[in-house]
Amino acid sequence: MGSGQVTSSVPSEFQGKHVTVAGLGVSGVPAAKVLHGLGAHVTVVNDGDDDRARAQAAELEALGVTVRLGDGDSLPEGTDLIVTAPGWKPDKPLFQAAEKAGVPVWGDVELAWRLRGRDGRKAAPWLAVTGTNGKTTTVQMLASILKAAGLRTAAVGNIGVSLLDAVLGEEEYDVLAVELSSYQLHWAPSLRAHSAAVLNLAPDHLDWHGSMEAYAADKGRIYEGNRVACVYNVADKATEDLVREADVEEGCRAVGFTLSAPGPSQLGVVDGILVDRAFVENRHKNAQELAEVSDVNPPAPHNIANALAAAALARAFGVPAKAVRDGLRSFTPDAHRIALVAEMDGVAYVDDSKATNTHAAEASLAAYESIVWIAGGLAKGATFDELVAKSAKRLRGVVLIGADRALIRDALVRHAPEVPVVDLDRTDTGAMLQAVQEARRLARPGDTVLLAPACASMDMFTNYNKRGDAFAEAVRELGAG
């Protein structure tokens, strides 16, 4: 049963309530259907009034839901609750009016959290993951490990699978692997995970949150009320600080992951082996081998960190070591995440189009020794000095594309003046073929041509997937030529 067909034999706390759903789209439409099915009087407000919005509105109005298009700022009279799409900014007039009127605001994650376990069904615990980068991969690894342990599970949340569908659908789960964005966490005040991880923290979405402090605070909400383990990144002190600040249940432990040898209450790496010193008896003296680094696909440093975080959450849920190894071995990463496209003339061509910010690009660049880097796009307010300074010694050459490429070029002049740079003064989609041709010219046998743009894609492509596809197509065209 999908989230559009909710019925319940249990009296609903939403019966007769006036609920305003803020925003159509991937979360708003299912939320409106769910609330309508639970007996609420639902009004949807939406900023846009385009063909897609009208089609969605017609679908909802046929059910008896009121829809106001082109009017996302005013609070409908009599509203008892707002359920918002995660991307709507907190400073929107709608939310200011709600605060003044004492109307609570939830996101779809909060709604799903409160609706789990309806009709006497088991409420599956949540193992939750957030961070600036690596969330999707870690959650998929975690789901793979949980499945290897024989548990009924799914990777849900910001990963594209609706949490409402997961908690209200016919399938029952033992545990859910949940990816949560900072937006979703901002609007999820009562969420309390079994265990949770913050993978890393770097400036991102600051235009939405207003400051790095507010962004970090929203990420840190994932630890609130954790029961068993708060998993943090030993190499990123800010994640450990969030654990210290969290109000958790009695007995909940801080568990670190590190690419070095682990101390007690940590998972880490020893001689190519992933090792657990957190979920073992007498962790001050004992360690449990979980898997080999070669079991991680691909075994780039930041992906090993993802695997350790996934393993920590799985172990917190009681999963045996063998399932960690089996789950990592059977995991296949999504496209456009450090994906080897081809090898030609001793040069590897790697697509990491998903590296849409500097933090992700830094991790990608750290995975290779000698690189011809294809970078650029929409900077989203980012600066590139730190990224270029840290990566300069690995760069054979750089090919720049996209609207904000000058920002990267200027950082290269300051921190890597000896590295040859090709600046492609074009933002059409055909620029990718020229970029790959220029990269091939700069590359030497043993090098990696790496698409890790450190920028968003929307200046040239619909999304990072399309950008990665264009890169792969250009590489294939190069090979055919």
NORNORZI-V230875 format. One record per residue. N is the residue number from 1. RES is the residue in three letters. SS is DSSP state (alpha for helix, beta for strand, coil for the rest). OMEGA is omega as a letter, one per 30 degrees, with the letter a starting at -180 (* if undefined). BURIAL is # if it has 9 or more other ideal C-beta (glycine too) atoms within 8 Angstrom, else .. Layout:
n-><N | N>
res-><RES | RES>
ss-><SS | SS>
omega-><OMEGA | OMEGA>
burial-><BURIAL | BURIAL>
This chain:
n-><1 | 2 | 3 | 4 | 5 | 6 | 7 | 8 | 9 | 10 | 11 | 12 | 13 | 14 | 15 | 16 | 17 | 18 | 19 | 20 | 21 | 22 | 23 | 24 | 25 | 26 | 27 | 28 | 29 | 30 | 31 | 32 | 33 | 34 | 35 | 36 | 37 | 38 | 39 | 40 | 41 | 42 | 43 | 44 | 45 | 46 | 47 | 48 | 49 | 50 | 51 | 52 | 53 | 54 | 55 | 56 | 57 | 58 | 59 | 60 | 61 | 62 | 63 | 64 | 65 | 66 | 67 | 68 | 69 | 70 | 71 | 72 | 73 | 74 | 75 | 76 | 77 | 78 | 79 | 80 | 81 | 82 | 83 | 84 | 85 | 86 | 87 | 88 | 89 | 90 | 91 | 92 | 93 | 94 | 95 | 96 | 97 | 98 | 99 | 100 | 101 | 102 | 103 | 104 | 105 | 106 | 107 | 108 | 109 | 110 | 111 | 112 | 113 | 114 | 115 | 116 | 117 | 118 | 119 | 120 | 121 | 122 | 123 | 124 | 125 | 126 | 127 | 128 | 129 | 130 | 131 | 132 | 133 | 134 | 135 | 136 | 137 | 138 | 139 | 140 | 141 | 142 | 143 | 144 | 145 | 146 | 147 | 148 | 149 | 150 | 151 | 152 | 153 | 154 | 155 | 156 | 157 | 158 | 159 | 160 | 161 | 162 | 163 | 164 | 165 | 166 | 167 | 168 | 169 | 170 | 171 | 172 | 173 | 174 | 175 | 176 | 177 | 178 | 179 | 180 | 181 | 182 | 183 | 184 | 185 | 186 | 187 | 188 | 189 | 190 | 191 | 192 | 193 | 194 | 195 | 196 | 197 | 198 | 199 | 200 | 201 | 202 | 203 | 204 | 205 | 206 | 207 | 208 | 209 | 210 | 211 | 212 | 213 | 214 | 215 | 216 | 217 | 218 | 219 | 220 | 221 | 222 | 223 | 224 | 225 | 226 | 227 | 228 | 229 | 230 | 231 | 232 | 233 | 234 | 235 | 236 | 237 | 238 | 239 | 240 | 241 | 242 | 243 | 244 | 245 | 246 | 247 | 248 | 249 | 250 | 251 | 252 | 253 | 254 | 255 | 256 | 257 | 258 | 259 | 260 | 261 | 262 | 263 | 264 | 265 | 266 | 267 | 268 | 269 | 270 | 271 | 272 | 273 | 274 | 275 | 276 | 277 | 278 | 279 | 280 | 281 | 282 | 283 | 284 | 285 | 286 | 287 | 288 | 289 | 290 | 291 | 292 | 293 | 294 | 295 | 296 | 297 | 298 | 299 | 300 | 301 | 302 | 303 | 304 | 305 | 306 | 307 | 308 | 309 | 310 | 311 | 312 | 313 | 314 | 315 | 316 | 317 | 318 | 319 | 320 | 321 | 322 | 323 | 324 | 325 | 326 | 327 | 328 | 329 | 330 | 331 | 332 | 333 | 334 | 335 | 336 | 337 | 338 | 339 | 340 | 341 | 342 | 343 | 344 | 345 | 346 | 347 | 348 | 349 | 350 | 351 | 352 | 353 | 354 | 355 | 356 | 357 | 358 | 359 | 360 | 361 | 362 | 363 | 364 | 365 | 366 | 367 | 368 | 369 | 370 | 371 | 372 | 373 | 374 | 375 | 376 | 377 | 378 | 379 | 380 | 381 | 382 | 383 | 384 | 385 | 386 | 387 | 388 | 389 | 390 | 391 | 392 | 393 | 394 | 395 | 396 | 397 | 398 | 399 | 400 | 401 | 402 | 403 | 404 | 405 | 406 | 407 | 408 | 409 | 410 | 411 | 412 | 413 | 414 | 415 | 416 | 417 | 418 | 419 | 420 | 421 | 422 | 423 | 424 | 425 | 426 | 427 | 428 | 429 | 430 | 431 | 432 | 433 | 434 | 435 | 436 | 437 | 438 | 439 | 440 | 441 | 442 | 443 | 444 | 445 | 446 | 447 | 448 | 449 | 450 | 451 | 452 | 453 | 454 | 455 | 456 | 457 | 458 | 459 | 460 | 461 | 462 | 463 | 464 | 465 | 466 | 467 | 468 | 469 | 470 | 471 | 472 | 473 | 474 | 475 | 476 | 477 | 478 | 479 | 480 | 481>
res-><MET | GLY | SER | GLY | GLN | VAL | THR | SER | SER | VAL | PRO | SER | GLU | PHE | GLN | GLY | LYS | HIS | VAL | THR | VAL | ALA | GLY | LEU | GLY | VAL | SER | GLY | VAL | PRO | ALA | ALA | LYS | VAL | LEU | HIS | GLY | LEU | GLY | ALA | HIS | VAL | THR | VAL | VAL | ASN | ASP | GLY | ASP | ASP | ASP | ARG | ALA | ARG | ALA | GLN | ALA | ALA | GLU | LEU | GLU | ALA | LEU | GLY | VAL | THR | VAL | ARG | LEU | GLY | ASP | GLY | ASP | SER | LEU | PRO | GLU | GLY | THR | ASP | LEU | ILE | VAL | THR | ALA | PRO | GLY | TRP | LYS | PRO | ASP | LYS | PRO | LEU | PHE | GLN | ALA | ALA | GLU | LYS | ALA | GLY | VAL | PRO | VAL | TRP | GLY | ASP | VAL | GLU | LEU | ALA | TRP | ARG | LEU | ARG | GLY | ARG | ASP | GLY | ARG | LYS | ALA | ALA | PRO | TRP | LEU | ALA | VAL | THR | GLY | THR | ASN | GLY | LYS | THR | THR | THR | VAL | GLN | MET | LEU | ALA | SER | ILE | LEU | LYS | ALA | ALA | GLY | LEU | ARG | THR | ALA | ALA | VAL | GLY | ASN | ILE | GLY | VAL | SER | LEU | LEU | ASP | ALA | VAL | LEU | GLY | GLU | GLU | GLU | TYR | ASP | VAL | LEU | ALA | VAL | GLU | LEU | SER | SER | TYR | GLN | LEU | HIS | TRP | ALA | PRO | SER | LEU | ARG | ALA | HIS | SER | ALA | ALA | VAL | LEU | ASN | LEU | ALA | PRO | ASP | HIS | LEU | ASP | TRP | HIS | GLY | SER | MET | GLU | ALA | TYR | ALA | ALA | ASP | LYS | GLY | ARG | ILE | TYR | GLU | GLY | ASN | ARG | VAL | ALA | CYS | VAL | TYR | ASN | VAL | ALA | ASP | LYS | ALA | THR | GLU | ASP | LEU | VAL | ARG | GLU | ALA | ASP | VAL | GLU | GLU | GLY | CYS | ARG | ALA | VAL | GLY | PHE | THR | LEU | SER | ALA | PRO | GLY | PRO | SER | GLN | LEU | GLY | VAL | VAL | ASP | GLY | ILE | LEU | VAL | ASP | ARG | ALA | PHE | VAL | GLU | ASN | ARG | HIS | LYS | ASN | ALA | GLN | GLU | LEU | ALA | GLU | VAL | SER | ASP | VAL | ASN | PRO | PRO | ALA | PRO | HIS | ASN | ILE | ALA | ASN | ALA | LEU | ALA | ALA | ALA | ALA | LEU | ALA | ARG | ALA | PHE | GLY | VAL | PRO | ALA | LYS | ALA | VAL | ARG | ASP | GLY | LEU | ARG | SER | PHE | THR | PRO | ASP | ALA | HIS | ARG | ILE | ALA | LEU | VAL | ALA | GLU | MET | ASP | GLY | VAL | ALA | TYR | VAL | ASP | ASP | SER | LYS | ALA | THR | ASN | THR | HIS | ALA | ALA | GLU | ALA | SER | LEU | ALA | ALA | TYR | GLU | SER | ILE | VAL | TRP | ILE | ALA | GLY | GLY | LEU | ALA | LYS | GLY | ALA | THR | PHE | ASP | GLU | LEU | VAL | ALA | LYS | SER | ALA | LYS | ARG | LEU | ARG | GLY | VAL | VAL | LEU | ILE | GLY | ALA | ASP | ARG | ALA | LEU | ILE | ARG | ASP | ALA | LEU | VAL | ARG | HIS | ALA | PRO | GLU | VAL | PRO | VAL | VAL | ASP | LEU | ASP | ARG | THR | ASP | THR | GLY | ALA | MET | LEU | GLN | ALA | VAL | GLN | GLU | ALA | ARG | ARG | LEU | ALA | ARG | PRO | GLY | ASP | THR | VAL | LEU | LEU | ALA | PRO | ALA | CYS | ALA | SER | MET | ASP | MET | PHE | THR | ASN | TYR | ASN | LYS | ARG | GLY | ASP | ALA | PHE | ALA | GLU | ALA | VAL | ARG | GLU | LEU | GLY | ALA | GLY>
ss-><coil | coil | alpha | alpha | alpha | coil | coil | coil | coil | coil | coil | coil | coil | coil | coil | coil | coil | beta | beta | beta | beta | beta | coil | coil | alpha | alpha | alpha | alpha | alpha | alpha | alpha | alpha | alpha | alpha | alpha | alpha | alpha | coil | coil | coil | beta | beta | beta | beta | beta | beta | coil | coil | coil | coil | alpha | alpha | alpha | alpha | alpha | alpha | alpha | alpha | alpha | alpha | alpha | coil | coil | coil | coil | beta | beta | beta | beta | coil | coil | coil | coil | coil | coil | coil | coil | coil | coil | coil | beta | beta | beta | beta | coil | coil | coil | coil | coil | coil | coil | coil | alpha | alpha | alpha | alpha | alpha | alpha | alpha | alpha | alpha | coil | coil | beta | beta | beta | beta | alpha | alpha | alpha | alpha | alpha | alpha | alpha | alpha | coil | coil | alpha | alpha | alpha | coil | coil | coil | coil | beta | beta | beta | beta | beta | beta | coil | coil | coil | coil | alpha | alpha | alpha | alpha | alpha | alpha | alpha | alpha | alpha | alpha | alpha | alpha | alpha | alpha | coil | coil | coil | coil | coil | coil | beta | beta | beta | coil | coil | coil | coil | coil | alpha | alpha | alpha | alpha | alpha | alpha | coil | coil | coil | coil | coil | coil | beta | beta | beta | beta | beta | coil | coil | alpha | alpha | alpha | alpha | alpha | coil | coil | coil | coil | coil | coil | coil | coil | beta | beta | beta | beta | coil | coil | coil | coil | coil | coil | coil | alpha | alpha | alpha | alpha | coil | coil | alpha | alpha | alpha | alpha | alpha | alpha | alpha | alpha | alpha | alpha | alpha | alpha | coil | coil | coil | coil | coil | beta | beta | beta | beta | beta | coil | coil | coil | alpha | alpha | alpha | alpha | alpha | alpha | alpha | alpha | alpha | coil | coil | coil | coil | coil | coil | coil | beta | beta | beta | beta | beta | coil | coil | coil | coil | coil | coil | coil | coil | beta | beta | beta | beta | beta | coil | coil | beta | beta | beta | beta | coil | coil | coil | coil | coil | coil | coil | coil | coil | coil | coil | beta | beta | beta | beta | beta | alpha | alpha | alpha | coil | coil | coil | coil | coil | alpha | alpha | alpha | alpha | alpha | alpha | alpha | alpha | alpha | alpha | alpha | alpha | alpha | alpha | alpha | alpha | coil | coil | coil | coil | alpha | alpha | alpha | alpha | alpha | alpha | alpha | alpha | alpha | alpha | coil | coil | coil | coil | coil | coil | coil | coil | beta | beta | beta | beta | beta | beta | coil | coil | beta | beta | beta | beta | beta | coil | coil | coil | coil | coil | coil | alpha | alpha | alpha | alpha | alpha | alpha | alpha | alpha | coil | coil | coil | coil | coil | beta | beta | beta | beta | beta | coil | coil | beta | coil | coil | coil | coil | coil | coil | alpha | alpha | alpha | alpha | alpha | alpha | alpha | alpha | alpha | alpha | beta | beta | beta | beta | beta | beta | coil | coil | coil | coil | alpha | alpha | alpha | alpha | alpha | alpha | alpha | alpha | alpha | alpha | alpha | coil | coil | coil | coil | beta | beta | beta | beta | coil | coil | coil | coil | coil | coil | coil | alpha | alpha | alpha | alpha | alpha | alpha | alpha | alpha | alpha | alpha | alpha | alpha | coil | coil | coil | coil | coil | beta | beta | beta | beta | coil | coil | coil | coil | beta | coil | coil | coil | coil | coil | coil | coil | alpha | alpha | alpha | alpha | alpha | alpha | alpha | alpha | alpha | alpha | alpha | alpha | alpha | alpha | alpha | alpha | alpha | coil>
omega-><l | a | l | a | a | l | a | l | l | l | a | l | l | a | l | l | l | a | l | l | a | l | l | l | a | l | a | a | l | a | l | l | a | a | l | l | l | l | l | l | a | l | l | l | a | l | a | l | a | a | a | a | l | l | l | l | a | l | a | a | l | l | a | l | l | l | l | l | l | a | a | a | a | a | l | a | l | a | l | a | l | l | a | l | a | a | a | a | a | a | a | a | l | a | l | l | l | l | l | a | a | a | a | l | l | l | l | l | l | l | l | l | a | a | a | l | l | l | l | l | l | l | a | l | l | l | a | a | l | a | l | a | l | a | a | a | a | a | l | l | a | l | l | l | a | l | l | l | l | a | l | a | l | l | a | l | a | a | l | l | a | l | l | l | a | a | a | a | a | a | l | a | l | a | l | l | a | l | a | l | l | l | a | a | l | a | a | a | a | l | l | a | l | l | a | l | l | a | a | l | l | a | l | l | a | l | a | a | l | l | l | a | l | l | a | a | l | l | a | l | a | a | a | l | l | a | a | a | l | a | a | a | a | a | a | a | a | l | l | l | l | l | a | a | a | l | a | l | l | l | l | a | l | a | a | l | a | l | l | l | a | l | l | a | l | l | a | a | l | l | l | a | l | a | l | l | a | a | l | l | l | a | l | a | a | l | l | l | a | a | l | l | a | l | a | a | f | a | l | a | a | l | l | l | l | a | l | l | l | l | a | l | l | l | l | l | l | a | l | a | a | a | l | a | a | a | l | l | a | a | l | a | l | l | l | l | a | a | l | a | a | l | l | l | l | a | l | l | a | a | l | a | l | l | a | l | a | a | l | l | l | l | a | a | a | a | a | a | a | a | l | a | l | a | l | a | l | a | a | l | a | l | a | a | a | l | a | a | a | a | a | a | a | a | l | l | a | l | a | l | l | a | a | a | a | l | l | l | a | l | l | l | a | a | l | a | a | a | l | a | l | a | a | a | l | a | l | a | l | l | a | l | l | l | l | l | l | l | l | l | a | a | l | l | a | l | l | l | a | l | l | a | a | a | l | a | a | l | a | a | l | a | a | l | a | l | l | l | a | l | a | l | l | l | l | l | l | a | a | a | *>
burial-><. | . | # | . | . | # | . | # | . | . | . | # | . | # | # | . | # | # | # | # | # | # | # | # | . | . | # | # | # | # | # | # | # | # | # | # | # | # | . | # | . | # | # | # | # | # | . | # | . | . | . | . | # | # | . | # | # | . | # | # | # | . | . | . | # | . | # | # | # | . | # | # | . | . | # | # | . | . | # | . | # | # | # | # | # | # | . | # | . | . | . | # | . | # | # | # | # | # | . | . | . | . | # | . | # | # | # | # | # | # | # | # | # | . | # | # | . | # | . | . | . | . | . | # | # | # | # | # | # | # | # | # | # | # | # | # | # | # | # | # | # | # | # | # | # | # | # | # | # | . | # | . | # | # | # | # | # | # | # | . | # | # | # | # | # | # | # | # | # | . | . | . | # | . | # | # | # | # | # | # | # | # | # | # | # | # | # | # | . | . | # | . | # | # | # | # | # | # | # | # | # | # | . | # | . | # | . | # | # | . | . | . | . | # | # | # | . | # | # | # | # | # | # | # | # | # | # | # | # | # | # | # | # | # | . | # | . | . | # | # | . | # | # | . | . | # | . | # | . | . | . | # | # | # | # | # | # | # | # | . | . | # | . | . | # | # | # | # | # | # | . | . | # | # | # | # | # | # | # | # | . | . | # | . | . | # | # | # | # | # | # | . | # | . | # | # | # | # | . | # | # | # | # | # | # | # | # | # | # | # | # | # | # | # | # | # | # | . | # | . | # | . | # | # | # | # | # | # | . | . | # | . | # | . | . | # | # | # | # | # | # | # | . | # | . | . | # | # | # | # | # | # | # | # | # | # | # | # | # | # | # | # | # | # | # | # | # | # | . | # | # | # | # | # | # | # | # | # | # | # | . | # | . | # | # | # | # | # | # | # | # | # | . | # | # | # | # | # | # | # | # | # | # | # | # | . | # | # | # | # | # | # | . | . | # | # | . | . | # | . | # | # | . | # | . | . | . | . | . | . | # | # | # | # | # | # | # | # | # | # | . | # | # | . | . | . | # | # | # | # | # | # | # | # | # | # | # | # | # | # | # | . | . | # | # | # | # | # | . | # | # | # | # | # | # | # | # | # | . | . | .>
